[in-house]
Amino acid sequence: MYQYDQIDQQLVRRRVEQFRNQVQRRLSDELLEEEFRPLRLQNGLYLQRHAYMLRIAIPYGMLSTRQLRTLADISEKYDRNYGHFTTRQNIQFNWINLEQTPDILADLALVEMHAIQTSGNCIRNITSDPFAGVAADEVVDPRPICELLRQWSTLHPEFAYLPRKFKIAISGAKQDRAVILAHDIGLLLKEDDQGNTICDIFAGGGLGRTPILGVLVKENLSWEKLPSYLTAVLRVYNRFGRRDNIYKARIKILVKALGKIEFSRQVEAEWDHLKDANDNFQNQEWLRVSQFFTKPEYQPVAPMSQDELVKGVKSTEQLAFKRWLERNTRAHQQSGYASVVLSLKPHGTAAPGDASTEQMRAIANLADLYSFGEVRITHEQNIVLADVEQTKLFELYQKAKKFQLAIPNIGLLTDIIACPGGDFCSLANAKSLPIASAIQHRFDDLDYLFDLGEISLNISGCINSCGHHHVGNIGILGVDKDGSEWYQITLGGSQGNQTSIGKVIGPSFDAEEVPDVIAKIIEVFVEKREYLESFSQVVTRIGIEPFKQKVYASIKKENTHA
């Protein structure tokens, strides 16, 4: 993992001192709220429905166990014994007292963490593949590029006040696990014929009120040129992005308005003044950063098949362990190792993405014992232990079960992505968490879930789409209707190499109807499914009309009967 140098540490420490002074001035009413608001947002502090929420950056989703234990301590000392991991690979604490915020930031600074640029109209936390550096299908390890761009973008003076927030996602594998097309900028790293790292750049992606997938604006760019090319993109956006309408201020609206060809032309014209300047990366910078992303000291162990792993387990535990291996482990570059996904999606007992103080400490202990002291956060709001010896998998599984971290539902219907919604967020139109809980209770049969196969279900409490509902196979959006909470359903969204935006099936439903609606949708899938077809394949083949007819006929009949 990357380690701060003296410059990093000094920058973060001074930001803490600066914010401590700003908080004191606010508490003494020297600063009014409208004056304090931009200052607190620069440090990731939001004012939510019931309290302040602090969003802490986890750059490209990587944590040391020391850092995770600090987050557990913060949850215990300053919050209510839990934290919420987000789709941006960050963590949020929802019950923060303003006067304690500088102390939290000071605690974070001691373990090389901060909340800088987790809010505001700036370049936000850069996200990436949670299996970076270990994925069997990886072409280029994206972590050095992620870190170089993190350093380049942190407190960049030219891009501190963009028209709106700006999000970058980076992938270096054959399979996109960072949803790069749904971001303002998506970077796909690859190699040319000589083995040099090059990059395809997608611009203008984003969800929210107007969901749009990014378009390819630059192919085969040398990695060294990334700062100058991204500067050109951001300058065009900064100059022409709309500032008169918050809903039309994202770069996706500009790219859509100009068109791919004209937008690319303007970027190229700006880049022509920059591409040979001093802003580009140098090879020594790659060498400086890449030393922090070397391979751990793997043991020379023989690979084991699933049958071999299950063979030595008690017969009463074999089925459950086999399911966990199928759903919660991933292929690894190193022979005899696997990556493990710990589920933060218990069936109805906690909100998706929430980890208790006890669980965070348990995860840190497991990572120290089995994964070289490192933890990854996924944008699906789960936890990855990237480097686990296959011979230790059952031992890890048994220990994870004690803390409700071994539910074998990764990629299944109850592996729900959800924002905090109306329970916390002041922007939300409706609650997300009770809907997620109701669906998990409705589909609590693991046998049935395994038979259904992979289905992604994403929930957002408002049009800002923090739950990424547009790219869920099933998407649920909370909407306000005459002061009441209702829920709109989309079908056909997906992420990965075939990223797509779901389509709305029709009028929205009240909260009590949503579990029944999901059940009817699943009934159509089961009825229409051909041999081994996935949910996405069925929706693609038959369209949304059969689902729509089933759902609305059933709901109308039930309402008439009532």
RODO-2510 file (C-alpha; in nm, 4 decimals, decimal comma):
residues 562
     n   res          X          Y          Z
     1     m     0,0000     0,0000     0,0000
     2     y     0,1050     0,3572    -0,0612
     3     q     0,2617     0,5297     0,2397
     4     y     0,2601     0,9040     0,2990
     5     d     0,5803     1,0966     0,2564
     6     q     0,6627     1,4147     0,4483
     7     i     0,4722     1,6337     0,2015
     8     d     0,1561     1,4204     0,2255
     9     q     0,1669     1,4164     0,6034
    10     q     0,2292     1,7885     0,6329
    11     l    -0,0569     1,8711     0,3956
    12     v    -0,3073     1,6574     0,5858
    13     r    -0,1923     1,7817     0,9286
    14     r    -0,2238     2,1450     0,8250
    15     r    -0,5716     2,0843     0,6844
    16     v    -0,6733     1,9482     1,0259
    17     e    -0,5354     2,2563     1,2027
    18     q    -0,7095     2,4841     0,9560
    19     f    -1,0440     2,3090     0,9993
    20     r    -1,0134     2,3082     1,3781
    21     n    -0,9935     2,6858     1,3657
    22     q    -1,2908     2,7043     1,1284
    23     v    -1,5037     2,4848     1,3564
    24     q    -1,4183     2,6965     1,6598
    25     r    -1,5215     3,0079     1,4682
    26     r    -1,8494     2,8444     1,3682
    27     l    -1,9260     2,7331     1,7245
    28     s    -1,8640     3,0855     1,8485
    29     d    -2,0835     3,2276     1,5686
    30     e    -1,7949     3,4130     1,4093
    31     l    -1,8873     3,2187     1,0966
    32     l    -2,2468     3,1908     0,9805
    33     e    -2,3685     2,8574     0,8441
    34     e    -2,3696     2,9843     0,4859
    35     e    -2,0041     3,0887     0,5316
    36     f    -1,9088     2,7647     0,7059
    37     r    -2,0852     2,5326     0,4603
    38     p    -1,8223     2,5405     0,1801
    39     l    -1,5453     2,5017     0,4401
    40     r    -1,6966     2,1916     0,5997
    41     l    -1,7808     2,0372     0,2645
    42     q    -1,4146     2,0665     0,1649
    43     n    -1,3506     1,8356     0,4590
    44     g    -1,6278     1,5860     0,3816
    45     l    -1,8687     1,7080     0,6492
    46     y    -2,2392     1,7132     0,5542
    47     l    -2,5362     1,8286     0,7588
    48     q    -2,7927     1,5491     0,7309
    49     r    -3,1426     1,4975     0,8711
    50     h    -3,0428     1,4215     1,2302
    51     a    -2,6731     1,5031     1,2653
    52     y    -2,3552     1,5763     1,0753
    53     m    -2,2240     1,3029     0,8475
    54     l    -1,8513     1,2681     0,7864
    55     r    -1,7374     1,0988     0,4657
    56     i    -1,3818     0,9651     0,4819
    57     a    -1,1754     0,8948     0,1715
    58     i    -1,0519     0,5427     0,1024
    59     p    -0,8441     0,5998    -0,2132
    60     y    -0,9189     0,3304    -0,4732
    61     g    -1,0740     0,1243    -0,1922
    62     m    -0,7549     0,0143    -0,0135
    63     l    -0,7103     0,0028     0,3654
    64     s    -0,4433    -0,1264     0,5971
    65     t    -0,5633    -0,3085     0,9079
    66     r    -0,4219    -0,0218     1,1157
    67     q    -0,6449     0,2176     0,9266
    68     l    -0,9491    -0,0091     0,9586
    69     r    -0,8964    -0,0355     1,3341
    70     t    -0,8835     0,3446     1,3509
    71     l    -1,2188     0,3576     1,1681
    72     a    -1,3555     0,1080     1,4221
    73     d    -1,2269     0,3278     1,7060
    74     i    -1,3923     0,6335     1,5480
    75     s    -1,7236     0,4480     1,5187
    76     e    -1,7040     0,3576     1,8864
    77     k    -1,5795     0,6897     2,0236
    78     y    -1,7568     0,9422     1,8034
    79     d    -2,0496     0,7627     1,6366
    80     r    -2,2950     0,4814     1,7190
    81     n    -2,0712     0,1776     1,6761
    82     y    -2,0968     0,1346     1,3011
    83     g    -1,9850     0,2844     0,9712
    84     h    -2,1389     0,2755     0,6250
    85     f    -1,9233     0,1749     0,3247
    86     t    -2,0394     0,3475     0,0084
    87     t    -2,0521     0,2817    -0,3657
    88     r    -1,7575     0,5222    -0,3960
    89     q    -1,5385     0,2915    -0,1817
    90     n    -1,5503     0,5452     0,1029
    91     i    -1,6890     0,5196     0,4558
    92     q    -1,9482     0,7457     0,6173
    93     f    -2,0252     0,8088     0,9824
    94     n    -2,3798     0,9366     1,0251
    95     w    -2,3956     1,0653     1,3835
    96     i    -2,1081     1,3119     1,4209
    97     n    -2,0953     1,6073     1,6616
    98     l    -1,9506     1,9169     1,4978
    99     e    -1,7174     2,0036     1,7839
   100     q    -1,5550     1,6587     1,7678
   101     t    -1,4878     1,6629     1,3923
   102     p    -1,1355     1,8113     1,4142
   103     d    -1,0380     1,5398     1,6634
   104     i    -1,1636     1,2734     1,4215
   105     l    -0,9618     1,4248     1,1380
   106     a    -0,6554     1,4384     1,3647
   107     d    -0,6993     1,0685     1,4478
   108     l    -0,7255     0,9921     1,0759
   109     a    -0,4109     1,1902     0,9963
   110     l    -0,2131     0,9670     1,2332
   111     v    -0,2871     0,6679     1,0072
   112     e    -0,2508     0,8455     0,6715
   113     m    -0,6201     0,9132     0,6119
   114     h    -0,8356     1,2203     0,5548
   115     a    -1,1710     1,3455     0,4264
   116     i    -1,0348     1,5870     0,1660
   117     q    -1,2343     1,6065    -0,1589
   118     t    -1,5023     1,3629    -0,0485
   119     s    -1,7466     1,6442    -0,1180
   120     g    -1,7691     1,9631    -0,3189
   121     n    -1,7380     2,0499    -0,6863
   122     c    -1,3928     1,9020    -0,7275
   123     i    -1,2245     1,5770    -0,8349
   124     r    -1,3604     1,3222    -0,5887
   125     n    -1,2075     1,0025    -0,4517
   126     i    -1,0701     0,7905    -0,7380
   127     t    -1,2195     0,4413    -0,7488
   128     s    -1,0909     0,1206    -0,9025
   129     d    -1,1111    -0,2579    -0,9204
   130     p    -1,1174    -0,4077    -0,5685
   131     f    -0,9181    -0,7028    -0,7070
   132     a    -0,6439    -0,4818    -0,8509
   133     g    -0,3044    -0,6494    -0,8474
   134     v    -0,4435    -0,9985    -0,7871
   135     a    -0,7228    -1,0594    -1,0413
   136     a    -0,6622    -1,3521    -1,2725
   137     d    -0,7848    -1,1494    -1,5726
   138     e    -0,5761    -0,8395    -1,5019
   139     v    -0,3780    -0,6824    -1,7862
   140     v    -0,2335    -0,3802    -1,6025
   141     d    -0,2281    -0,3232    -1,2264
   142     p    -0,4159     0,0102    -1,1973
   143     r    -0,3005     0,0986    -0,8454
   144     p     0,0136     0,2995    -0,9370
   145     i    -0,1924     0,5074    -1,1828
   146     c    -0,4659     0,5509    -0,9206
   147     e    -0,2115     0,6808    -0,6722
   148     l    -0,0369     0,9114    -0,9177
   149     l    -0,3710     1,0609    -1,0181
   150     r    -0,4743     1,0917    -0,6537
   151     q    -0,1646     1,2985    -0,5874
   152     w    -0,2155     1,5012    -0,9048
   153     s    -0,5793     1,5809    -0,8246
   154     t    -0,5540     1,6469    -0,4493
   155     l    -0,6241     2,0177    -0,3853
   156     h    -0,5548     2,0931    -0,7523
   157     p    -0,5927     2,4744    -0,7515
   158     e    -0,7387     2,4948    -1,1026
   159     f    -1,0130     2,2400    -1,0377
   160     a    -1,1317     2,3285    -0,6870
   161     y    -1,4549     2,4932    -0,8103
   162     l    -1,5795     2,2932    -1,1060
   163     p    -1,9411     2,3278    -1,2274
   164     r    -2,0176     2,0060    -1,0338
   165     k    -1,8460     1,7098    -0,8721
   166     f    -1,6143     1,5041    -1,0909
   167     k    -1,5601     1,1297    -1,0519
   168     i    -1,2884     0,9100    -1,2043
   169     a    -1,2907     0,5283    -1,2161
   170     i    -1,0030     0,3118    -1,3381
   171     s    -0,9875    -0,0504    -1,4576
   172     g    -0,6958    -0,2568    -1,5827
   173     a    -0,8588    -0,5977    -1,6322
   174     k    -1,0433    -0,7788    -1,9085
   175     q    -1,3620    -0,7551    -1,7008
   176     d    -1,4638    -0,4081    -1,5849
   177     r    -1,5304    -0,4176    -1,2102
   178     a    -1,5190    -0,0396    -1,1613
   179     v    -1,8205     0,0594    -1,3799
   180     i    -1,5990     0,2996    -1,5736
   181     l    -1,8744     0,3947    -1,8215
   182     a    -2,0923     0,5364    -1,5422
   183     h    -1,8350     0,7958    -1,4346
   184     d    -1,7391     1,1441    -1,5513
   185     i    -1,4118     0,9907    -1,6672
   186     g    -1,3456     0,6189    -1,7063
   187     l    -0,9951     0,4927    -1,7726
   188     l    -0,9270     0,1505    -1,9212
   189     l    -0,5600     0,0573    -1,8871
   190     k    -0,4063    -0,1915    -2,1290
   191     e    -0,0746    -0,2712    -2,2992
   192     d     0,0514    -0,2050    -2,6507
   193     d     0,2480    -0,4589    -2,8560
   194     q     0,5710    -0,3602    -2,6795
   195     g     0,4249    -0,4070    -2,3318
   196     n     0,3921    -0,0346    -2,2587
   197     t     0,0965     0,0837    -2,0537
   198     i    -0,1595     0,2788    -2,2562
   199     c    -0,5098     0,3977    -2,1818
   200     d    -0,8530     0,4363    -2,3409
   201     i    -1,0450     0,7332    -2,2005
   202     f    -1,4242     0,7465    -2,1735
   203     a    -1,5898     1,0786    -2,0889
   204     g    -1,9383     1,1958    -2,0047
   205     g    -2,0730     0,9058    -1,8054
   206     g    -2,2898     0,9476    -1,4993
   207     l    -2,6166     0,8431    -1,3386
   208     g    -2,8471     1,0732    -1,1417
   209     r    -3,1393     1,2578    -1,3010
   210     t    -3,0088     1,1999    -1,6542
   211     p    -2,8273     0,8654    -1,6727
   212     i    -2,5757     0,8538    -1,9583
   213     l    -2,2931     0,6129    -2,0380
   214     g    -1,9512     0,7537    -2,1189
   215     v    -1,8200     0,7645    -2,4751
   216     l    -1,4708     0,6827    -2,5979
   217     v    -1,2894     1,0133    -2,6582
   218     k    -0,9252     0,8993    -2,6675
   219     e    -0,7626     0,5682    -2,7558
   220     n    -0,4192     0,4320    -2,6711
   221     l    -0,2948     0,7317    -2,4730
   222     s     0,0434     0,6726    -2,3107
   223     w     0,0083     0,6645    -1,9310
   224     e     0,2645     0,9442    -1,8962
   225     k     0,0301     1,1831    -2,0794
   226     l    -0,2663     1,1325    -1,8463
   227     p    -0,2211     1,4526    -1,6399
   228     s    -0,2035     1,6780    -1,9435
   229     y    -0,4933     1,5095    -2,1252
   230     l    -0,7163     1,5084    -1,8157
   231     t    -0,6267     1,8734    -1,7598
   232     a    -0,7491     1,9456    -2,1138
   233     v    -1,0759     1,7600    -2,0454
   234     l    -1,1299     1,9447    -1,7191
   235     r    -1,0490     2,2832    -1,8720
   236     v    -1,3095     2,2346    -2,1436
   237     y    -1,5597     2,1248    -1,8797
   238     n    -1,4661     2,4083    -1,6440
   239     r    -1,5075     2,6637    -1,9213
   240     f    -1,8290     2,5407    -2,0818
   241     g    -2,0023     2,3249    -1,8182
   242     r    -2,3325     2,4770    -1,7097
   243     r    -2,3359     2,6636    -1,3809
   244     d    -2,6900     2,7991    -1,4100
   245     n    -2,8645     2,4676    -1,3396
   246     i    -2,7381     2,2132    -1,0857
   247     y    -2,9159     1,9315    -1,2707
   248     k    -2,7391     2,0119    -1,5975
   249     a    -2,3955     2,0915    -1,4588
   250     r    -2,2244     1,7523    -1,4893
   251     i    -1,9823     1,6874    -1,7743
   252     k    -2,2214     1,4293    -1,9221
   253     i    -2,4593     1,7112    -2,0194
   254     l    -2,1782     1,9015    -2,1914
   255     v    -2,0580     1,5935    -2,3828
   256     k    -2,4155     1,5151    -2,4852
   257     a    -2,4804     1,8743    -2,5984
   258     l    -2,1602     1,9092    -2,7969
   259     g    -2,1510     1,5524    -2,9243
   260     k    -1,8562     1,3175    -2,9031
   261     i    -1,6782     1,4577    -3,2110
   262     e    -1,6978     1,8258    -3,1138
   263     f    -1,6161     1,7605    -2,7484
   264     s    -1,3117     1,5538    -2,8492
   265     r    -1,2042     1,8253    -3,0931
   266     q    -1,2145     2,0911    -2,8240
   267     v    -1,0205     1,8723    -2,5828
   268     e    -0,7578     1,7984    -2,8474
   269     a    -0,7215     2,1694    -2,9232
   270     e    -0,6652     2,2435    -2,5552
   271     w    -0,4335     1,9449    -2,5160
   272     d    -0,2183     2,0644    -2,8052
   273     h    -0,0840     2,3351    -2,5720
   274     l    -0,0235     2,0902    -2,2874
   275     k     0,0873     1,7507    -2,4139
   276     d     0,4585     1,8325    -2,4251
   277     a     0,4625     2,0485    -2,1129
   278     n     0,5979     1,9602    -1,7689
   279     d     0,2653     1,8352    -1,6307
   280     n     0,3111     1,4817    -1,7619
   281     f     0,4234     1,1918    -1,5465
   282     q     0,7854     1,0848    -1,5593
   283     n     0,9137     0,7294    -1,5354
   284     q     1,0791     0,8037    -1,2007
   285     e     0,7355     0,8864    -1,0600
   286     w     0,6102     0,5439    -1,1635
   287     l     0,9122     0,3865    -0,9939
   288     r     0,8556     0,5952    -0,6813
   289     v     0,4914     0,4924    -0,6465
   290     s     0,4931     0,1370    -0,7843
   291     q     0,7309     0,0207    -0,5091
   292     f     0,4334     0,0382    -0,2722
   293     f     0,2338    -0,2077    -0,4832
   294     t     0,4642    -0,5069    -0,5005
   295     k     0,3566    -0,8676    -0,4468
   296     p     0,3430    -0,9920    -0,0868
   297     e     0,5524    -1,2876     0,0267
   298     y     0,3366    -1,5663    -0,1100
   299     q     0,4029    -1,9204     0,0078
   300     p     0,4788    -2,1837    -0,2573
   301     v     0,1576    -2,3879    -0,2288
   302     a    -0,0121    -2,6130    -0,4804
   303     p    -0,3498    -2,5048    -0,6207
   304     m    -0,6569    -2,6888    -0,4952
   305     s    -0,9849    -2,7593    -0,6715
   306     q    -1,3170    -2,6899    -0,5043
   307     d    -1,3697    -3,0635    -0,4530
   308     e    -1,0351    -3,0885    -0,2770
   309     l    -1,1163    -2,7922    -0,0540
   310     v    -1,4526    -2,9370     0,0463
   311     k    -1,3295    -3,2956     0,0873
   312     g    -1,1731    -3,2497     0,4302
   313     v    -1,4733    -3,0671     0,5773
   314     k    -1,7364    -3,2329     0,7969
   315     s    -2,0250    -3,3632     0,5895
   316     t    -2,2712    -3,1421     0,7794
   317     e    -2,0788    -2,8304     0,6737
   318     q    -1,9823    -2,9262     0,3205
   319     l    -2,2819    -2,7800     0,1390
   320     a    -2,2659    -2,4423     0,3168
   321     f    -1,8902    -2,4165     0,2642
   322     k    -1,9208    -2,5141    -0,1011
   323     r    -2,1804    -2,2423    -0,1552
   324     w    -1,9498    -1,9901     0,0082
   325     l    -1,6603    -2,0973    -0,2147
   326     e    -1,8808    -2,0589    -0,5229
   327     r    -2,0157    -1,7153    -0,4362
   328     n    -1,7527    -1,5506    -0,2151
   329     t    -1,4139    -1,6473    -0,3599
   330     r    -1,2406    -1,5314    -0,6778
   331     a    -0,9575    -1,6658    -0,8936
   332     h    -0,6110    -1,5321    -0,8119
   333     q    -0,2952    -1,4668    -1,0114
   334     q    -0,0893    -1,6638    -0,7601
   335     s    -0,1093    -2,0418    -0,7632
   336     g    -0,2647    -2,1766    -0,4428
   337     y    -0,4314    -1,8466    -0,3442
   338     a    -0,7797    -1,6956    -0,3748
   339     s    -0,9463    -1,3621    -0,3084
   340     v    -1,2328    -1,3652    -0,0601
   341     v    -1,5383    -1,1381    -0,0493
   342     l    -1,6854    -1,0832     0,2965
   343     s    -2,0542    -0,9995     0,2668
   344     l    -2,1875    -0,6867     0,4373
   345     k    -2,5390    -0,7876     0,3317
   346     p    -2,6920    -0,9886     0,6166
   347     h    -3,0533    -1,0779     0,5508
   348     g    -3,2477    -0,7978     0,7110
   349     t    -3,0364    -0,7554     1,0279
   350     a    -2,8289    -0,4547     0,9149
   351     a    -2,8306    -0,2012     0,6343
   352     p    -2,6386    -0,2952     0,3168
   353     g    -2,2823    -0,1708     0,3476
   354     d    -2,2928    -0,1197     0,7240
   355     a    -2,0165    -0,2688     0,9390
   356     s    -2,0296    -0,2597     1,3171
   357     t    -1,7330    -0,1699     1,5355
   358     e    -1,7010    -0,5378     1,6264
   359     q    -1,7116    -0,6429     1,2603
   360     m    -1,4489    -0,3872     1,1547
   361     r    -1,2123    -0,5131     1,4227
   362     a    -1,2876    -0,8722     1,3271
   363     i    -1,2158    -0,7966     0,9595
   364     a    -0,8859    -0,6352     1,0568
   365     n    -0,7928    -0,9449     1,2562
   366     l    -0,8861    -1,1743     0,9675
   367     a    -0,6817    -0,9634     0,7249
   368     d    -0,3782    -0,9785     0,9539
   369     l    -0,4111    -1,3541     0,9886
   370     y    -0,4921    -1,4449     0,6287
   371     s    -0,4322    -1,1550     0,3856
   372     f    -0,1080    -0,9726     0,4639
   373     g    -0,2770    -0,6971     0,6655
   374     e    -0,4701    -0,5425     0,3782
   375     v    -0,8424    -0,4840     0,3113
   376     r    -1,0294    -0,3701    -0,0014
   377     i    -1,3705    -0,2002    -0,0260
   378     t    -1,5917    -0,2835    -0,3252
   379     h    -1,8329    -0,0428    -0,4929
   380     e    -2,0955    -0,3099    -0,4210
   381     q    -2,0402    -0,2264    -0,0499
   382     n    -1,8640    -0,5476     0,0502
   383     i    -1,5127    -0,6257     0,1780
   384     v    -1,2331    -0,8091    -0,0039
   385     l    -0,9410    -0,9981     0,1474
   386     a    -0,7272    -1,0156    -0,1632
   387     d    -0,4594    -1,2743    -0,0830
   388     v    -0,5786    -1,5840     0,1040
   389     e    -0,4067    -1,9200     0,0904
   390     q    -0,6537    -2,1792    -0,0310
   391     t    -0,5555    -2,4148     0,2519
   392     k    -0,6755    -2,1450     0,4980
   393     l    -1,0139    -2,0813     0,3349
   394     f    -1,2222    -2,3058     0,5597
   395     e    -1,0540    -2,1697     0,8705
   396     l    -1,1273    -1,8160     0,7540
   397     y    -1,4847    -1,9088     0,6654
   398     q    -1,5520    -2,0457     1,0128
   399     k    -1,4188    -1,7341     1,1824
   400     a    -1,6048    -1,4988     0,9471
   401     k    -1,9336    -1,6800     1,0225
   402     k    -1,9106    -1,5784     1,3882
   403     f    -1,9382    -1,2148     1,2852
   404     q    -2,2071    -1,2564     1,0143
   405     l    -1,9495    -1,1948     0,7406
   406     a    -1,9761    -1,5262     0,5561
   407     i    -2,3230    -1,5133     0,3999
   408     p    -2,2856    -1,6775     0,0550
   409     n    -2,4945    -1,4203    -0,1312
   410     i    -2,2350    -1,2277    -0,3331
   411     g    -2,3901    -1,1435    -0,6705
   412     l    -2,7292    -1,2841    -0,5699
   413     l    -3,0590    -1,1013    -0,5245
   414     t    -2,9991    -1,0138    -0,1570
   415     d    -2,6519    -0,8688    -0,2215
   416     i    -2,8326    -0,5356    -0,2419
   417     i    -2,6569    -0,2061    -0,3122
   418     a    -2,8326     0,0774    -0,1275
   419     c    -2,7697     0,4350    -0,0250
   420     p    -2,8608     0,5491     0,3302
   421     g    -3,1774     0,7088     0,1867
   422     g    -3,4354     0,9025     0,3826
   423     d    -3,3343     0,7557     0,7175
   424     f    -3,0315     0,9860     0,7090
   425     c    -2,9869     1,1880     0,3903
   426     s    -3,1540     1,5291     0,3708
   427     l    -3,1656     1,5032    -0,0098
   428     a    -3,3569     1,1747    -0,0196
   429     n    -3,7200     1,1525    -0,1265
   430     a    -3,7738     0,8109     0,0295
   431     k    -3,6186     0,5535     0,2560
   432     s    -3,3918     0,2866     0,1061
   433     l    -3,2959     0,0714     0,4026
   434     p    -3,6425    -0,0595     0,5045
   435     i    -3,7063    -0,1573     0,1416
   436     a    -3,3757    -0,3471     0,1267
   437     s    -3,4580    -0,5220     0,4543
   438     a    -3,8079    -0,6200     0,3384
   439     i    -3,6718    -0,7705     0,0148
   440     q    -3,4016    -0,9620     0,2007
   441     h    -3,6622    -1,1057     0,4378
   442     r    -3,8839    -1,2005     0,1433
   443     f    -3,5984    -1,3853    -0,0314
   444     d    -3,4279    -1,5468     0,2656
   445     d    -3,4078    -1,8979     0,1152
   446     l    -3,0494    -1,9513    -0,0004
   447     d    -3,1461    -2,2602    -0,2010
   448     y    -3,3873    -2,0484    -0,4029
   449     l    -3,1360    -1,7659    -0,4442
   450     f    -2,8747    -2,0071    -0,5784
   451     d    -3,1269    -2,1463    -0,8253
   452     l    -3,2029    -1,7946    -0,9501
   453     g    -2,8357    -1,7182    -1,0089
   454     e    -2,6819    -1,3743    -1,0402
   455     i    -2,9241    -1,0828    -1,0106
   456     s    -2,8174    -0,7351    -0,9036
   457     l    -3,0688    -0,5203    -0,7174
   458     n    -2,9802    -0,1569    -0,6459
   459     i    -3,1779     0,1002    -0,4445
   460     s    -3,1482     0,4791    -0,4420
   461     g    -3,3476     0,7062    -0,2124
   462     c    -3,3464     0,9930    -0,4621
   463     i    -3,2599     1,0889    -0,8172
   464     n    -2,8935     1,1492    -0,7262
   465     s    -2,8564     0,7726    -0,7655
   466     c    -2,6017     0,7074    -0,4906
   467     g    -2,7263     0,3468    -0,4929
   468     h    -2,6529     0,3172    -0,8678
   469     h    -3,0065     0,1920    -0,9326
   470     h    -2,9793     0,2666    -1,3056
   471     v    -2,7189    -0,0096    -1,3556
   472     g    -2,8871    -0,2725    -1,1400
   473     n    -3,0569    -0,5630    -1,3176
   474     i    -3,3464    -0,4502    -1,0986
   475     g    -3,3357    -0,0860    -0,9941
   476     i    -3,5495     0,0811    -0,7279
   477     l    -3,5730     0,4599    -0,7041
   478     g    -3,7449     0,6418    -0,4203
   479     v    -3,9678     0,9263    -0,5432
   480     d    -4,1905     1,1805    -0,3742
   481     k    -4,5583     1,1749    -0,4690
   482     d    -4,7771     1,4313    -0,2935
   483     g    -4,5567     1,4152     0,0162
   484     s    -4,5573     1,0338     0,0303
   485     e    -4,2785     0,7854    -0,0401
   486     w    -4,3168     0,5825    -0,3595
   487     y    -4,0807     0,3613    -0,5567
   488     q    -4,0113     0,3439    -0,9285
   489     i    -3,8804     0,0177    -1,0764
   490     t    -3,6329    -0,0208    -1,3633
   491     l    -3,5271    -0,3398    -1,5382
   492     g    -3,2396    -0,4275    -1,7685
   493     g    -2,9554    -0,2303    -1,6156
   494     s    -2,6150    -0,3924    -1,5835
   495     q    -2,2539    -0,3162    -1,5048
   496     g    -1,9274    -0,4616    -1,6270
   497     n    -1,8273    -0,4896    -1,9910
   498     q    -2,1928    -0,4724    -2,0961
   499     t    -2,2878    -0,1730    -1,8824
   500     s    -2,6405    -0,0564    -1,9616
   501     i    -2,9090     0,1717    -1,8193
   502     g    -3,2317     0,0133    -1,6984
   503     k    -3,5758     0,1108    -1,8294
   504     v    -3,8658     0,2246    -1,6121
   505     i    -4,1468    -0,0316    -1,6232
   506     g    -4,4267     0,2124    -1,5386
   507     p    -4,5911     0,4044    -1,2515
   508     s    -4,4366     0,3827    -0,9051
   509     f    -4,5451     0,1683    -0,6092
   510     d    -4,5907     0,2350    -0,2408
   511     a    -4,3455     0,0833     0,0064
   512     e    -4,5662    -0,2099     0,1090
   513     e    -4,6055    -0,3203    -0,2538
   514     v    -4,2340    -0,3300    -0,3401
   515     p    -4,1498    -0,6824    -0,2091
   516     d    -4,4540    -0,8210    -0,3965
   517     v    -4,3465    -0,6378    -0,7124
   518     i    -3,9983    -0,7896    -0,6917
   519     a    -4,1530    -1,1329    -0,6335
   520     k    -4,3705    -1,0949    -0,9460
   521     i    -4,0681    -0,9896    -1,1503
   522     i    -3,8812    -1,2989    -1,0322
   523     e    -4,1825    -1,5165    -1,1197
   524     v    -4,1700    -1,3935    -1,4803
   525     f    -3,7970    -1,4594    -1,4933
   526     v    -3,8418    -1,8177    -1,3697
   527     e    -4,1309    -1,8781    -1,6098
   528     k    -3,9559    -1,7381    -1,9193
   529     r    -3,6043    -1,8551    -1,8439
   530     e    -3,4401    -2,0943    -2,0834
   531     y    -3,1643    -2,3355    -1,9798
   532     l    -2,8961    -2,1572    -1,7706
   533     e    -3,0056    -1,8117    -1,8825
   534     s    -2,9243    -1,5267    -1,6454
   535     f    -3,1748    -1,2620    -1,5437
   536     s    -3,0020    -1,0088    -1,7702
   537     q    -3,0180    -1,2448    -2,0662
   538     v    -3,3892    -1,3056    -2,0165
   539     v    -3,4665    -0,9321    -1,9951
   540     t    -3,2584    -0,8699    -2,3079
   541     r    -3,4373    -1,1471    -2,4976
   542     i    -3,8004    -1,0791    -2,4007
   543     g    -3,7900    -0,7095    -2,3063
   544     i    -3,9661    -0,5510    -2,0100
   545     e    -4,3247    -0,5838    -2,1355
   546     p    -4,3969    -0,9328    -1,9890
   547     f    -4,2678    -0,8154    -1,6499
   548     k    -4,4742    -0,5009    -1,6706
   549     q    -4,7935    -0,6908    -1,7558
   550     k    -4,7464    -0,9373    -1,4694
   551     v    -4,6670    -0,6737    -1,2108
   552     y    -4,9440    -0,4268    -1,2892
   553     a    -5,2093    -0,6929    -1,3449
   554     s    -5,1279    -0,8442    -1,0052
   555     i    -5,1113    -0,5139    -0,8214
   556     k    -5,4372    -0,3909    -0,9790
   557     k    -5,6110    -0,7164    -0,8889
   558     e    -5,4896    -0,7010    -0,5297
   559     n    -5,5928    -0,3357    -0,4931
   560     t    -5,9364    -0,4127    -0,6376
   561     h    -5,9777    -0,7048    -0,3990
   562     a    -5,8764    -0,4849    -0,1061
***
